[in-house]
Amino acid sequence: MTLRRQLLLVSLLLLSLPWAGCQFIREMEGALRHGQTQSLQATADAVAAVIAADESSLYPQPERRLTLDDEQRDLYAFPAQGPVIVDGYGDGWTDVPAASFGRAGDDASMSVDVRVQSSGKSVFLLFDVTDNKVVYHNPGLSQEPNGDRLILRLWANGRRQDYVIATAAPGSVRARFDGRRPRGLDPGRITGYWQDSMDGYSLELELPLAYTGGRLGFFFIDEDSTAPRGNRSVGNTTRIAAQAPPWLIYRPARLQSLLSAFTGGRTDIQVVDNHHWVLGELRGKQRSDEAQAQTFWLLRSLYRSILTSGDLTPPPSPTKAGKLAGTEIDAALAGSVSAERYRDTGSSSRTLLSAAAPVRDQRGVLGAVVVRQSGETYLSLTDQAFSRLLGYSLAALAVAAIGLFGYATVLSLRIRALSHAAASAIADDGRVSGTFTPSGARDEIGDLSRQYNELLARLKEYNDYLHTLSRKLAHELRTPIAVIQSSLDNLEQGDPPGALQQTATERHESEAARATYLARAREGLGRLQHILTAMSEATRLEESVNRQQKTLFDLVPLLRQLHAAYGELYQQHALNLSIQVPAASIMGVPELLVQALDKLLDNATSFAPPGSRIELRLEQEISNWRLQVYNEGPALPPGSAEKIFEPMISERRGSDTVHLGLGLHIVKLIVDFHGGSVSAENVCYVDGEILSGGAVTDAPDRTSQENANSTGVSITITLPAATQALSPETPAA
C-alpha cells in the first residue's frame, strides 16, 4: 500500500470530528431535556397549588372524592368541540366514544350505545338502541307512558328524580316526570329527538347540567308483548335500584377557568382526579414551523435520527375513554412529582415529555396535574446549530483530507527521489560509482538523506580499501616471499664443487652464508605470520571484549610495570614515563588496557625514527584520567585524524612495518568498552618541548610549525575515574 493511501486511510480518523460533534449535540440535548423536565415539573407544581386551594373546582360534588370508581356504570361527558344540533342523527358524534350496555345471555335482542357530551350548562346524550321490534306509545291504551321508553334517573337535593321519555312516532320528544313531582324542576327543559334506524332507533337529548346533580342513570324499557318474560330493560341502572344513580363525570367550568390563567405556553395541561378521569384540559399553542423552515429538511431528518431513542414507547392507553394513564400519573396520585418521556404518537422521530404533580390538601391527594410538551420544542433550538456544526465538520474534514493527500504526495515524491538517488549511487557490481546529493531539509527524511550520504561515503572508502587491498597485500607479501624464495634458492645450491678441499676459513664463510639465508627466510615467515595475525586479531577481540568482567585497579603501578617492560623491548627508542598523579583508580580490565597500550606503543615505535623520544604521560582532567602517548615521526594527513580509528584504515607512510588499519581500531574498541574516548592530533617538538595544536587537529598552529625541530603525533585516551576509592588491600593490577 502506498504512502498516499496509508495517509488517506489515516485521514479517516478525522471522521471522529463529526462524531465528537454529535456527541456534543447529544450532551446538549440531554441538558435541554433535563431543563425541560425541571420546567414542566415546576409548571405542574404551580398549577397543582392553584387547584388545591379550591377543592370544589375539582370535585363539584365533594362526596364523589370518597366513592369508588365504577367504570361499568359511571358516564363520562366529553367536552363538545362545537355546537351540538339535536336532531336524532349522529352528526358531530363520530369522535365521541360510546359506552355499551346490553343484556347478557341468549336473549340479548336489545342493546344500547350511549354517548355523552357537555357544553356550557348543558349535557347532550345520544342513545343508539338496537331493538328487533320497536313499540311506540299508544295514547289509546293509557295516558301513562307505554311502549318502548327511556327512564332518566337524575339527582336533586339529595334525592333521585326520574324522568320518562316516550313517543307515539319518530320526531321531537319532551320529558315528563315519572313519579313524584318536585318543585323548581321543569321536565320540559329535557328535550330531544327520536329517529328510527335500520336496527332500532336513535334518541338524542339535551338537558340542563344542573338537573343531573352530578349523577346520571338511565334504562330503556322494551315493551314487547311477545317476550316470554314480559318487559325488558337495558341501562346503567334499573327501576328497582335503591342507591343513588351512577356518577356523571364532566369537566367543571370552575376548573377550566383556573386553567385558563396558564394560557400562552406550548404545553398541554390536563387535570385528572384520583380515578384517572380527565376533569380539565388546556391545549398549548401549536408549535411554529418557522424554525424548521430555516433548516434543510435532510439535515433536520438526520438530526432527528441521531437523537431519536429507539427504546421509547408511546404513552400507555387508558383502560377507558376519558381516562389518562401513565407511570408518572400513578406516581403523582401516590404523592410524588414524577416525569416520563414517551415517543410521540404523531411522529416516529419526536418525543413527548410528561410531568405530573399531585394536587393535595389536608386530607390527602385530590388528583394530579399532568403537563406534557413535545420534544420538538427544544429540538428546534438546536437544528441550526447542528446544521452549522455538520457543515463546519465536513468542510474541516475535506480540507484536512486534501491537505493530508497533498502532504502524502510530496512526502512520497521525496522518498522516491531519495530511493532513486541511493539506487543510482551504487553500481551493479556493488561499487559506489555515482554521486549522492544529501537533502538540506531539517526533518526526518533530510536526516535519512544525510545518513545515506555518510553511509555511502564510508561504503565508498571501504570499497576503495577492498579494491586496493589486493595491491597492498601483494606489496606486503612480495618482499617476504622474495626473501624466502631467494634464501631457499641459495640454500638449494648447496656446497660448490671442491667443497672438501675448502679451507676452514672458506667453510666458515659458507656456514655464515647459510645462517644468513635461514635468518632471512625466518624473517620473511615472521612478516607473513604478522600479516595474518593482524588480519584476524580484530574479529577475535570484538567477540571477547564484552565478555570481560571489570574490576577496580590503579593505573599508576600498571604503567610503571609496562614502562619497565617496554624499555627493554624498544631499546632503539628513548621511552619516557610522566605520571602527574599519585594514584589513578578505574573500573576496567587491566589485560585489555595492556593490550591497547601494546598497540599504541607498537604504532608509535613503527613510525618513530630510531633514537627518537616516545613519551607515555598520565594526568588528571576533572573526573577523568588522560593517558597520552607521544611519538616523533610523520604527521597525520589532513582530514584523517578521526578516520584512523576505523577498521581497515591506514593513513601514515614512512614505515616498513605492515599496517592493515586494525591496531588503532582495536584500541577504540577497548576504550569504548571502558566508557572512555580516544583521539589523535599532530604535535610539534620545539627545543625538546611538545607543542599541541589542539585536540584532534590536523596540524599545530602555524607559528609553532615554523619553529619546530620535528613533528609527531599524540594519541590521547580519556578514561572515567572510579567513583569508589581503592582500598589498601586491593591489588594494583
Backbone hydrogen bonds, N-H to C=O, Kabsch-Sander energy under -0.5 kcal/mol:
donor,donor_aa,acceptor,acceptor_aa,energy
6,Q,2,T,-2.2
7,L,3,L,-2.8
8,L,4,R,-2.1
9,L,5,R,-2.4
10,V,6,Q,-2.6
11,S,7,L,-2.2
12,L,8,L,-0.5
12,L,9,L,-1.1
13,L,10,V,-2.1
14,L,11,S,-2.0
15,L,12,L,-2.0
16,S,13,L,-2.1
17,L,14,L,-2.2
19,W,15,L,-1.7
20,A,16,S,-3.2
21,G,17,L,-2.6
22,C,18,P,-2.8
23,Q,19,W,-2.5
24,F,20,A,-2.4
25,I,21,G,-2.6
26,R,22,C,-2.6
27,E,23,Q,-2.6
28,M,24,F,-2.8
29,E,25,I,-3.0
30,G,26,R,-2.6
31,A,27,E,-2.3
32,L,28,M,-2.5
33,R,29,E,-2.5
34,H,30,G,-2.5
35,G,31,A,-2.5
36,Q,32,L,-2.9
37,T,33,R,-2.8
38,Q,34,H,-2.5
39,S,35,G,-2.3
40,L,36,Q,-2.8
41,Q,37,T,-2.4
42,A,38,Q,-2.2
43,T,39,S,-2.3
44,A,40,L,-2.8
45,D,41,Q,-2.3
46,A,42,A,-2.2
47,V,43,T,-2.5
48,A,44,A,-2.4
49,A,45,D,-2.1
50,V,46,A,-1.6
51,I,47,V,-2.3
52,A,48,A,-2.5
53,A,49,A,-0.8
54,D,51,I,-1.9
57,S,54,D,-1.2
58,L,55,E,-1.3
59,Y,55,E,-2.4
64,R,61,Q,-2.1
65,R,62,P,-1.3
66,L,63,E,-1.0
67,T,63,E,-0.6
67,T,64,R,-0.6
73,R,70,D,-0.8
74,D,70,D,-2.7
75,L,247,W,-2.4
77,A,249,I,-3.3
78,F,76,Y,-0.7
78,F,116,V,-2.2
80,A,118,S,-2.5
85,I,83,P,-0.6
86,V,84,V,-0.6
87,D,85,I,-1.0
93,W,90,G,-2.0
96,V,93,W,-1.5
99,A,114,V,-2.9
101,F,112,V,-3.0
103,R,110,M,-1.1
108,A,106,D,-1.5
111,S,130,T,-1.3
112,V,101,F,-3.7
113,D,128,D,-2.1
114,V,99,A,-2.8
114,V,112,V,-0.5
115,R,126,L,-2.0
117,Q,124,F,-2.4
118,S,78,F,-2.1
119,S,122,S,-2.2
122,S,119,S,-1.7
123,V,207,L,-2.9
124,F,117,Q,-3.3
125,L,205,L,-2.2
126,L,115,R,-2.2
127,F,203,L,-3.1
128,D,113,D,-2.8
128,D,126,L,-0.5
129,V,127,F,-0.6
129,V,201,Y,-2.8
130,T,111,S,-3.1
130,T,128,D,-0.5
131,D,129,V,-0.7
131,D,199,D,-2.1
132,N,109,S,-0.5
135,V,133,K,-0.5
136,Y,134,V,-0.5
137,H,167,T,-2.6
141,L,138,N,-1.3
142,S,138,N,-1.3
148,D,135,V,-4.1
149,R,221,I,-1.5
150,L,165,I,-2.5
151,I,219,F,-2.4
152,L,150,L,-0.6
152,L,163,Y,-3.5
153,R,151,I,-0.5
153,R,217,G,-3.7
154,L,152,L,-0.6
154,L,161,Q,-3.4
155,W,211,Y,-0.6
155,W,212,T,-0.9
156,A,159,R,-3.2
159,R,156,A,-1.9
161,Q,154,L,-2.3
163,Y,152,L,-2.9
164,V,176,R,-3.0
165,I,150,L,-2.5
171,G,194,W,-1.7
173,V,192,G,-2.1
175,A,187,P,-0.7
175,A,190,I,-2.4
176,R,164,V,-1.8
178,D,162,D,-2.4
179,G,177,F,-0.5
185,L,182,P,-0.6
189,R,186,D,-1.8
190,I,187,P,-1.7
191,T,189,R,-0.9
191,T,206,E,-1.9
192,G,173,V,-1.9
193,Y,204,E,-2.3
194,W,171,G,-4.0
195,Q,202,S,-3.0
197,S,200,G,-2.6
200,G,197,S,-0.7
201,Y,129,V,-1.8
202,S,195,Q,-3.7
203,L,127,F,-2.4
204,E,193,Y,-2.3
205,L,125,L,-2.8
206,E,191,T,-2.9
207,L,123,V,-2.3
209,L,121,K,-3.4
211,Y,208,P,-0.8
212,T,208,P,-0.6
212,T,209,L,-0.9
213,G,209,L,-0.7
214,G,209,L,-0.5
215,R,212,T,-1.4
216,L,246,P,-2.6
217,G,153,R,-2.8
219,F,151,I,-1.6
220,F,234,V,-3.2
221,I,149,R,-2.7
222,D,220,F,-0.6
222,D,232,R,-3.8
223,E,221,I,-0.9
224,D,222,D,-1.2
227,A,224,D,-1.5
230,G,227,A,-1.1
232,R,222,D,-1.5
234,V,220,F,-1.8
236,N,218,F,-1.1
237,T,218,F,-1.2
241,A,238,T,-1.0
248,L,214,G,-2.6
249,I,75,L,-3.3
249,I,247,W,-0.7
250,Y,248,L,-0.6
256,Q,252,P,-1.8
257,S,253,A,-2.0
258,L,254,R,-1.7
259,L,255,L,-2.1
260,S,256,Q,-1.5
261,A,258,L,-1.0
262,F,259,L,-2.1
263,T,260,S,-1.4
265,G,262,F,-0.8
268,D,372,R,-3.1
269,I,282,L,-2.8
270,Q,370,V,-2.9
271,V,280,G,-2.8
272,V,368,A,-2.6
273,D,277,W,-2.0
274,N,366,L,-0.9
276,H,273,D,-2.0
278,V,322,G,-2.7
279,L,271,V,-3.0
279,L,277,W,-0.7
280,G,271,V,-1.4
282,L,269,I,-3.1
285,K,265,G,-2.7
293,A,289,D,-2.1
294,Q,290,E,-1.0
295,T,292,Q,-1.5
300,R,296,F,-2.5
301,S,297,W,-2.5
302,L,298,L,-2.4
303,Y,299,L,-2.7
304,R,300,R,-2.5
305,S,301,S,-2.4
306,I,302,L,-1.8
307,L,303,Y,-1.9
308,T,304,R,-1.4
310,G,308,T,-0.6
312,L,309,S,-1.2
323,K,320,K,-1.8
324,L,276,H,-1.8
330,D,326,G,-2.1
331,A,327,T,-2.2
332,A,328,E,-1.9
333,L,329,I,-2.7
334,A,330,D,-1.1
335,G,332,A,-1.4
336,S,331,A,-2.3
338,S,356,A,-2.2
340,E,354,S,-2.9
342,Y,352,L,-3.4
343,R,313,T,-2.0
344,D,342,Y,-0.5
344,D,350,R,-2.1
347,S,344,D,-1.4
352,L,342,Y,-3.1
353,L,373,Q,-2.9
354,S,340,E,-3.1
354,S,352,L,-0.5
355,A,371,V,-3.0
356,A,338,S,-2.9
357,A,369,V,-2.1
359,V,367,G,-2.7
360,R,358,P,-0.6
361,D,364,G,-2.8
364,G,361,D,-1.1
366,L,359,V,-4.1
367,G,359,V,-1.3
368,A,272,V,-2.3
369,V,357,A,-2.8
370,V,270,Q,-3.7
370,V,368,A,-0.5
371,V,355,A,-3.3
371,V,369,V,-0.5
372,R,268,D,-2.9
373,Q,353,L,-2.3
375,G,351,T,-3.8
377,T,374,S,-1.5
378,Y,375,G,-0.7
379,L,375,G,-2.1
380,S,376,E,-2.0
381,L,378,Y,-0.5
382,T,378,Y,-0.7
382,T,379,L,-1.0
383,D,379,L,-0.6
384,Q,380,S,-0.5
386,F,382,T,-2.6
387,S,383,D,-2.4
388,R,384,Q,-2.6
389,L,385,A,-2.5
390,L,386,F,-2.9
391,G,387,S,-2.3
392,Y,388,R,-2.9
393,S,389,L,-2.5
394,L,390,L,-2.5
395,A,391,G,-2.3
396,A,392,Y,-2.8
397,L,393,S,-2.7
398,A,394,L,-2.5
399,V,395,A,-2.7
400,A,396,A,-2.7
401,A,397,L,-2.5
402,I,398,A,-2.6
403,G,399,V,-2.8
404,L,400,A,-2.8
405,F,401,A,-2.5
406,G,402,I,-2.8
407,Y,403,G,-2.8
408,A,404,L,-2.9
409,T,405,F,-2.1
410,V,406,G,-2.5
411,L,407,Y,-2.9
412,S,408,A,-2.7
413,L,409,T,-2.5
414,R,410,V,-2.3
415,I,411,L,-2.4
416,R,412,S,-2.6
417,A,413,L,-2.5
418,L,414,R,-2.4
419,S,415,I,-2.7
420,H,416,R,-2.8
421,A,417,A,-2.6
422,A,418,L,-2.4
423,A,419,S,-2.5
424,S,420,H,-2.3
425,A,421,A,-1.3
426,I,422,A,-0.5
426,I,423,A,-0.7
427,A,425,A,-0.5
427,A,431,R,-3.3
430,G,427,A,-1.6
433,S,425,A,-1.1
433,S,431,R,-1.2
434,G,425,A,-1.1
443,D,441,A,-1.0
447,D,443,D,-2.6
448,L,444,E,-2.6
449,S,445,I,-2.5
450,R,446,G,-2.4
451,Q,447,D,-2.5
452,Y,448,L,-2.5
453,N,449,S,-2.3
454,E,450,R,-2.4
455,L,451,Q,-3.0
456,L,452,Y,-3.1
457,A,453,N,-2.2
458,R,454,E,-2.5
459,L,455,L,-2.8
460,K,456,L,-2.5
461,E,457,A,-2.4
462,Y,458,R,-2.6
463,N,459,L,-2.9
464,D,460,K,-3.0
465,Y,461,E,-2.6
466,L,462,Y,-3.0
467,H,463,N,-2.8
468,T,464,D,-1.9
469,L,465,Y,-1.0
470,S,466,L,-0.7
472,K,468,T,-2.7
473,L,469,L,-3.5
474,A,470,S,-2.8
475,H,471,R,-2.8
476,E,472,K,-3.0
477,L,473,L,-3.3
478,R,474,A,-2.1
479,T,475,H,-0.9
481,I,477,L,-2.3
482,A,478,R,-2.7
483,V,479,T,-2.8
484,I,480,P,-2.8
485,Q,481,I,-3.2
486,S,482,A,-2.9
487,S,483,V,-2.5
488,L,484,I,-2.8
489,D,485,Q,-2.5
490,N,486,S,-2.6
491,L,487,S,-2.4
492,E,488,L,-2.5
493,Q,489,D,-1.2
494,G,490,N,-0.6
494,G,491,L,-0.9
499,A,496,P,-0.9
501,Q,498,G,-0.8
502,Q,499,A,-1.3
507,R,503,T,-2.6
508,H,504,A,-2.3
509,E,505,T,-2.2
510,S,506,E,-2.1
511,E,507,R,-2.4
512,A,508,H,-2.2
513,A,509,E,-1.9
514,R,510,S,-2.3
515,A,511,E,-2.5
516,T,512,A,-2.1
517,Y,513,A,-2.5
518,L,514,R,-2.7
519,A,515,A,-2.6
520,R,516,T,-2.5
521,A,517,Y,-2.2
522,R,518,L,-2.8
523,E,519,A,-2.5
524,G,520,R,-2.4
525,L,521,A,-2.5
526,G,522,R,-2.7
527,R,523,E,-2.3
528,L,524,G,-2.1
529,Q,525,L,-2.8
530,H,526,G,-2.5
531,I,527,R,-2.1
532,L,528,L,-2.2
533,T,529,Q,-2.5
534,A,530,H,-2.4
535,M,531,I,-1.7
536,S,532,L,-1.3
537,E,533,T,-1.4
538,A,534,A,-0.6
540,R,536,S,-1.4
541,L,537,E,-2.0
542,E,538,A,-2.4
543,E,539,T,-1.4
544,S,540,R,-1.2
545,V,541,L,-2.4
546,N,542,E,-0.5
547,R,544,S,-0.8
548,Q,545,V,-1.8
550,K,548,Q,-0.5
551,T,588,G,-3.2
553,F,551,T,-0.5
553,F,586,I,-2.3
554,D,732,A,-1.6
555,L,584,A,-3.0
558,L,554,D,-0.8
559,L,555,L,-2.7
560,R,556,V,-2.0
561,Q,557,P,-2.2
562,L,558,L,-2.2
563,H,559,L,-2.6
564,A,560,R,-1.9
565,A,561,Q,-2.0
566,Y,562,L,-3.4
567,G,563,H,-2.0
568,E,564,A,-1.1
569,L,565,A,-1.7
570,Y,566,Y,-3.1
571,Q,569,L,-0.7
573,H,570,Y,-1.3
574,A,612,S,-2.6
575,L,573,H,-0.9
576,N,574,A,-0.6
576,N,614,I,-2.8
578,S,616,L,-3.0
580,Q,578,S,-0.5
580,Q,618,L,-3.1
586,I,553,F,-2.5
588,G,551,T,-2.9
588,G,586,I,-0.6
593,L,589,V,-1.9
594,V,590,P,-2.5
595,Q,591,E,-2.0
596,A,592,L,-2.4
597,L,593,L,-2.5
598,D,594,V,-2.3
599,K,595,Q,-1.9
600,L,596,A,-2.2
601,L,597,L,-3.0
602,D,598,D,-2.6
603,N,599,K,-2.5
604,A,600,L,-2.7
605,T,601,L,-2.7
606,S,602,D,-1.6
607,F,603,N,-1.0
607,F,604,A,-0.5
608,A,604,A,-2.1
611,G,572,Q,-3.4
612,S,609,P,-2.1
614,I,574,A,-3.0
615,E,630,Y,-1.8
616,L,576,N,-2.7
617,R,615,E,-0.5
617,R,628,Q,-2.8
618,L,578,S,-2.8
619,E,626,R,-2.1
621,E,624,N,-2.9
624,N,621,E,-2.0
625,W,719,L,-3.1
626,R,619,E,-3.2
627,L,625,W,-0.6
627,L,717,I,-3.2
628,Q,617,R,-2.7
628,Q,626,R,-0.5
629,V,715,I,-2.2
630,Y,615,E,-2.9
631,N,713,V,-1.8
632,E,613,R,-0.9
633,G,711,T,-2.3
640,S,637,P,-1.7
644,I,640,S,-1.4
646,E,643,K,-2.0
648,M,661,G,-1.1
649,I,646,E,-1.0
649,I,661,G,-1.2
650,S,648,M,-0.5
666,I,662,L,-1.9
667,V,663,G,-1.7
668,K,664,L,-2.0
669,L,665,H,-2.0
670,I,666,I,-2.0
671,V,667,V,-2.4
672,D,668,K,-2.7
673,F,669,L,-1.8
674,H,670,I,-1.3
675,G,672,D,-1.6
676,G,671,V,-2.4
677,S,718,T,-1.8
679,S,716,T,-2.0
681,E,714,S,-2.0
682,N,697,T,-1.0
683,V,712,G,-2.3
684,C,691,L,-2.5
685,Y,710,S,-3.0
686,V,684,C,-0.6
686,V,689,E,-2.7
687,D,685,Y,-0.6
689,E,686,V,-2.3
691,L,684,C,-3.2
691,L,689,E,-0.6
692,S,690,I,-0.5
693,G,682,N,-1.1
697,T,694,G,-0.9
705,Q,701,D,-1.9
706,E,702,R,-2.1
707,N,703,T,-1.4
708,A,705,Q,-0.7
709,N,685,Y,-3.0
710,S,685,Y,-1.4
712,G,683,V,-2.1
713,V,631,N,-2.3
714,S,681,E,-3.0
715,I,629,V,-2.1
716,T,679,S,-2.5
716,T,714,S,-0.5
717,I,627,L,-3.3
718,T,677,S,-3.0
719,L,625,W,-2.5
719,L,717,I,-0.5
721,A,623,S,-2.4
722,A,585,S,-2.4
727,S,725,A,-0.6
730,T,727,S,-1.1
